[in-house]
Amino acid sequence: MPAVELKSVSKSFSGKPAVTDLDMLVPRGCVFGFIGPNGSGKTTTLRMILRIIAQDQGSVSVLGETGGRSDNDAVGYLPEERGLYKKMRVKDVLRFHLALKNRAAALADAKRSLERLGLGDRLGAKVESLSKGMAQKLQFLVAVAHEPALAILDEPLSGLDPLGAELLEGEIRDLSRRGCTVLLSTHDMASAERMCDRVFMIHKGRAVMSGTLLEIRERHGSGGFIVETPLPDEALKKIEGVAHVAVAEGRRFIEARPGVPGHELLQRLCAAGPVSHFAAATPSLRDIFFELAGFDPQEPR
């Protein structure tokens, strides 16, 4: 039984579609990356999963349940828009939220998690005295301290410096190792690539990509190769089988025409001149994201 399953889900606001015929399955026990450009329908989808709003069509199943609310003891939620009681002390914030989830006995474990996140000396401090990064760590801990079966995290690394982000990534991985399913919504493609077992992309309210990183790279690979040769671009473009030549991040890329295998292209390159390096160009999740979203990172914004 999946942790989350959406079947043919649609939602519109004032007649304008936000999500259309969406199918999504989140397996239990994985870190599931939910990505997409701004306005793609991610927030609407998360709110339907949490029963904050109802879908117009289709079905939403959360931990095997298709009705009722998702704000129960088995679900933890970190919203993108943070909300902590600023006048409360850190230890009281933890105690309060654990009591709401009927997990008051987990306070000692929560305090140990604060130590790991570098906040062990802030238990008596008021929330308003915390830096943005500290408050973000506390908000994360509030969402997961009760050991949920499903943690829905919306931009969990927002506002964190590199060290803070690394610490929080470690906590998220640890959650997954303990059996929690993590639904991670993020714009940070690098962290999604590092952390996620599976990735799902939504664009303009529709699913456009789903699978493991290996499956996605194989599916969206461009047939490109990184090449090092003294041959000029014009000479490379004249070689049979070469569709395109480009330079990015200091490296030269060659895209093969459909049906031209890499070994044949290499033979033709070597026949034209010396080649010191030739390797398949593995697309990053960021590259695939930009391609599917129709965004050229080289164009001025």
C-alpha positions in Angstrom: 0.0 0.0 0.0 1.5 3.4 -1.0 1.9 6.2 1.5 0.1 8.6 -0.9 -1.8 7.9 -4.1 -3.6 10.3 -6.4 -5.8 9.0 -9.2 -7.1 11.3 -11.9 -7.1 14.3 -9.5 -8.2 17.7 -10.9 -8.7 21.0 -9.1 -9.8 24.4 -10.5 -10.2 27.9 -9.0 -12.7 30.3 -10.5 -12.8 28.1 -13.6 -9.0 28.1 -14.0 -7.4 24.7 -13.8 -4.7 24.4 -11.2 -4.2 20.6 -11.4 -5.5 18.4 -14.2 -6.0 14.6 -14.3 -3.0 14.0 -11.9 -1.8 10.5 -11.1 0.9 10.3 -8.4 2.0 7.3 -6.3 4.4 7.8 -3.3 5.9 4.4 -2.2 6.3 3.9 1.5 9.7 4.3 3.1 11.2 6.5 0.4 12.3 10.1 0.0 10.0 11.3 -2.8 11.0 14.6 -4.5 8.1 16.7 -5.7 9.4 19.4 -8.0 8.0 21.9 -10.5 8.3 25.6 -11.4 6.4 28.3 -9.5 2.7 28.1 -10.3 2.9 24.5 -11.5 0.3 23.2 -9.0 2.6 21.9 -6.2 1.0 23.8 -3.4 -2.5 22.9 -4.5 -1.5 19.2 -4.7 0.0 19.3 -1.2 -3.1 20.9 0.2 -5.3 18.3 -1.3 -3.1 15.5 0.2 -3.5 17.2 3.5 -7.2 17.7 3.1 -6.9 21.4 3.5 -8.9 21.7 0.2 -10.9 19.0 -1.6 -10.3 17.9 -5.2 -13.0 18.5 -7.8 -12.4 15.1 -9.4 -10.5 11.9 -8.7 -9.4 10.3 -5.4 -6.7 11.0 -2.9 -5.5 8.3 -0.5 -3.1 9.0 2.4 -1.7 6.1 4.4 -4.6 4.0 3.1 -7.3 6.4 4.0 -9.4 8.2 1.4 -11.6 10.3 3.7 -11.2 12.6 6.7 -8.4 15.0 7.4 -4.7 14.3 7.1 -3.6 16.4 10.1 -3.6 13.3 12.4 -0.9 11.7 14.5 0.6 9.8 11.6 1.4 12.8 9.4 3.9 15.6 9.9 3.8 18.8 7.8 6.3 21.5 7.3 4.6 24.4 5.4 6.5 26.7 3.2 5.1 29.6 5.1 6.5 29.1 8.6 4.5 29.7 11.8 5.8 29.5 15.3 4.6 31.3 18.4 7.3 34.0 18.8 6.8 34.6 22.5 7.1 30.9 23.5 10.3 29.3 24.6 11.8 26.6 22.4 11.2 23.8 24.9 7.6 24.9 25.3 7.1 24.9 21.6 8.3 21.3 21.4 6.2 20.3 24.4 3.1 22.0 23.0 3.3 20.4 19.6 4.1 16.9 20.9 1.1 17.2 23.2 -1.1 18.0 20.2 0.1 14.8 18.6 -0.3 12.7 21.8 3.5 12.1 21.9 4.5 14.0 25.1 6.9 11.2 26.0 9.0 12.0 22.9 10.3 15.3 24.4 13.6 13.8 25.4 14.3 12.5 21.9 13.3 15.9 20.5 15.8 17.6 22.7 18.5 15.3 21.5 17.6 16.2 17.9 18.0 19.9 18.9 21.5 19.1 20.1 22.3 17.5 16.7 21.0 20.6 14.9 23.1 22.9 17.0 20.3 24.3 19.1 20.9 22.4 22.4 21.7 25.6 24.2 18.6 27.4 23.0 15.9 25.4 24.9 15.2 28.4 27.2 15.3 31.0 24.5 12.2 32.6 23.0 11.4 31.9 19.4 11.7 35.6 18.5 15.3 35.6 19.5 16.3 32.8 17.0 17.9 33.5 13.7 16.0 32.6 10.5 18.1 29.4 10.2 17.6 28.4 13.8 13.8 29.0 13.5 13.8 26.9 10.4 15.5 24.0 12.2 13.0 24.3 15.1 10.0 24.4 12.6 11.3 21.2 11.0 11.7 19.5 14.3 8.2 20.5 15.3 6.9 18.8 12.2 8.6 15.5 12.7 9.4 15.1 16.4 6.3 12.8 16.9 7.8 10.3 14.5 5.2 10.4 11.8 4.6 7.7 9.2 4.5 10.4 6.5 6.4 13.7 6.6 5.4 16.4 4.0 8.1 18.9 3.8 7.7 22.1 1.7 11.1 23.7 1.0 12.7 22.4 4.2 16.2 23.9 3.4 14.9 27.4 2.7 16.9 30.1 4.6 19.6 27.7 5.8 23.4 28.2 5.3 25.4 25.3 3.8 26.2 23.8 7.2 22.6 24.1 8.4 21.3 22.6 5.1 23.7 19.6 5.5 22.6 19.0 9.1 19.0 19.1 8.1 19.6 16.8 5.1 21.1 14.3 7.5 18.0 14.5 9.7 15.8 13.9 6.7 17.8 10.8 5.7 17.6 9.5 9.2 13.8 9.9 9.2 13.7 7.8 6.0 16.0 5.2 7.6 13.6 4.9 10.5 10.8 4.0 8.1 9.2 7.5 7.6 8.0 8.3 4.1 9.2 11.8 3.2 7.4 13.8 0.5 9.8 16.6 -0.2 8.7 19.6 -2.2 11.7 21.7 -3.4 13.1 24.0 -6.0 16.6 23.0 -5.0 17.5 20.5 -7.7 20.9 19.7 -6.2 19.5 18.6 -2.9 16.7 16.6 -4.6 19.4 14.8 -6.6 21.4 14.1 -3.4 18.5 13.0 -1.2 15.6 11.6 -3.2 15.0 8.0 -4.1 12.3 9.0 -6.6 11.3 12.3 -8.3 8.0 13.5 -9.6 7.7 16.8 -11.7 4.5 18.7 -12.3 4.2 21.5 -14.8 1.2 23.6 -15.6 -0.9 21.3 -13.4 0.1 18.1 -15.2 2.6 15.3 -14.5 5.6 15.5 -16.9 8.3 13.3 -15.2 8.4 10.5 -12.7 10.8 7.8 -11.7 14.2 7.1 -10.1 17.0 9.4 -11.0 18.5 6.7 -13.2 15.3 6.1 -15.0 14.8 9.8 -15.6 18.3 10.4 -16.9 18.0 7.5 -19.3 14.6 8.7 -20.5 15.6 12.3 -20.9 19.2 11.9 -22.0 20.0 14.0 -25.1 22.4 11.7 -26.8 25.1 14.3 -26.0 28.8 13.8 -25.5 31.6 15.7 -23.8 34.6 16.0 -26.2 38.1 17.4 -25.9 39.7 18.0 -29.3 41.6 20.9 -31.0 39.2 20.7 -33.9 37.2 23.9 -34.3 33.5 23.9 -34.0 33.0 24.4 -37.7 35.0 21.3 -38.4 33.0 19.3 -35.9 29.7 20.4 -37.3 30.7 19.0 -40.7 31.3 15.5 -39.3 28.5 13.0 -40.4 26.3 12.2 -37.4 26.9 15.5 -35.5 23.6 17.4 -34.9 24.8 20.2 -32.7 27.9 21.6 -31.0 27.8 23.8 -27.9 30.0 25.1 -25.1 28.8 25.2 -21.5 30.6 25.6 -18.2 34.0 25.5 -20.1 33.3 22.2 -21.8 32.4 21.4 -25.4 29.4 19.2 -26.1 28.4 17.4 -29.2 24.9 16.1 -29.8 24.5 13.1 -32.1 21.8 12.8 -34.7 19.1 10.2 -33.8 20.3 6.7 -34.5 24.0 7.4 -34.4 25.6 5.4 -31.6 28.5 6.9 -29.6 31.2 4.5 -30.8 30.5 5.4 -34.4 30.6 9.1 -33.7 33.9 8.6 -31.9 35.4 6.8 -34.9 34.4 9.6 -37.2 35.8 12.2 -34.8 39.1 10.4 -34.6 39.2 10.2 -38.4 38.9 14.0 -38.5 41.5 14.8 -35.9 43.0 14.0 -32.5 40.5 13.4 -29.6 41.9 13.4 -26.0 38.6 12.9 -24.2 35.1 11.5 -25.2 32.4 10.6 -22.7 28.6 10.5 -22.6 27.1 13.7 -21.0 24.8 12.6 -18.2 22.1 15.3 -17.8 21.6 16.7 -14.3 18.2 16.9 -12.7 18.5 20.7 -13.0 19.1 20.4 -16.8 16.1 18.1 -17.2 14.0 20.4 -15.0 14.9 23.4 -17.2 14.2 21.4 -20.4 10.8 20.2 -19.3 9.8 23.6 -17.9 10.9 25.3 -21.2 13.4 27.5 -19.5 16.8 28.3 -20.9 19.2 29.2 -18.1 21.5 31.0 -20.6 18.8 33.6 -21.4 18.8 36.8 -19.4 15.8 37.1 -17.0 
